[in-house]
Each structure stands twice: as C-alpha cells, then as structure tokens.
Amino acid sequence: MKFRPLGDRLVVRRDAPEDVTPGGLIMPTNEEKQTGVVLSVGRGTVLEDGAIRPLDVSVGDRVLFSKYGGTDIKIDGDGVIIFREADLLGVFEESSDVGE
C-alpha cells in the first residue's frame, strides 16, 4: 500500500538497534534508535498567504528525532513513525571534505 503523509508530515523507518559493538561484544538492548530514514514526505507547510513551503527533508534522508516524538503506526506490517517536520532534531549530512 502506498501512503502519502499530508502537509508538513513525513514517514520515517527507525534504524534497527545494533546488537554488536564495533569491538565485537554482543550487547542485549531494548533501547530503540532515535535515528531513521525518511520514506515519504508531505507536500509542505501551508503559509498564511496560502502558499506552500516545501519541506527541508527529502525521501532517503537520515534524520535524528526525539525519543518520545512522533506517532508509531504499521503500514503493510512494517513499523514506521509519522512526524511533523518541526519535530525532527536534524538531518545527517555526509561530508566530502575531511577537514569539515
């Protein structure tokens, strides 16, 4: 099923928890990650004059969100979270320069 969020909302798939540390230790965890990938975005925020401001995030962006933010739902059996753009804390950007 296709799902398109309305307005300034977006759908995020939470990153899976990591069970193994970089050193190879297996860590039991019930902590959910506060990062994920944007799967779908709405058309944007409707301004007072009726114009629509597109969202700053795009499908495929990796984002950081608060631990208790968003609304958890299931779409075709997959757990996802719906957020308003303002509820996101930031977008991860890849740096091409080592000195940045």
N, C-alpha and C positions, 0 to 999 in steps of 0.2 A: 504494500500500500504506500502510495506517495503521501507525504504530509508537508504542507507549507505553512509555517507559522505566520501569524498576522502582525502587521505593524512593525514595532521595533523588537519583536521577539526572535529568538533563534533556538535551534535544537542542537544539543551537544551530546556526544557519546563520551562518557567518562573513561579515562585511561584505566587499564587494568592494574590492580595492585602488584607490586613487584615482590615476589616471594624469596628471591635470592639476592644477596648483597653483591656488589662488584667483586668482593673477595671470595665469593662462593658459599657464604654461610646461608643456610635456609632459615628464614625468619617467618614465624607464623604472624599473620596480620589480619585484623578485621578493620583496619583503617582504610577508608575509601580515599582515592586520589582526589585532589582539588584541581586537576587539570583534565583537559579533554580536547576533542576535535569537533569543530563546527560541521554539522551535517546539512543544515538547511537554515536559511535566513528569510525574514520577512522583507517587505518592500521598503520599510524605513519609517522614520518618525514623522508624523503629520505636524507641521508647524502651525502657528496661529493664523497665518495668512492662507492656509490650505495647501501650501507647497509640501512636498515630501523630501526629507533629507535622508539620503541613503545611509545604511549602516556602515560603521568603520570596520566591521569584521566581514570576512567572506567565507564561503564554504571551503573547508580544508585548513583553516587557521587553527593553531593550537592556542588554547586560552586557559587562563587561571581564573577560578571563581571561588567565592566564599564557601566554607564548609557546609553552611546551612541554607544556602541560596537555591533558587530555582524550584521547579516542580518536577518530581520524578514521575515518568509515565512509561508505558510499554507500547511499542509500535511493532507489530508483527513478531511479538515475543522478545524483542530486544529492548533492554532498559536504556532510556535516554532521559535527558533533563531539558526542560524548556526554561530559558532565561529571558529577561529583558536585557537589552544591550547595556543599560546603566548598571545592571547587577554584576557584570563582569569586572574583574580586577585588572586584567591586562591581556595582551596578546604577545606570545613569544615570537620574536623575530630572529632569523638566522643572520649572523654577521659574516660578511665575506672577508673582512679585514681582521687580522689577528690583534691589532692594536686598539680596536674599538672597545 
